[in-house]
């Protein structure tokens, strides 16, 4: 059997936690930050764990994950 291909975008953007959940960086932190308030910027610091519905789709794109 041939090797399964992993989507390149998924392997760059997402990581799996030890319990198998999917974590990702938060959107909206790159530019135009002056129009966002400080609470928005603070709350989007670091990474977030994806919802179960999104995680199911993401895991289908990383077959060996």
Secondary structure, 3 states (H helix, E strand, C coil): CCCCCCCHHHHHHEEECCCCCEEEECCCCCCCHHHCCHHHHHHCCCEEECCHHHHHHHHHHCCCC
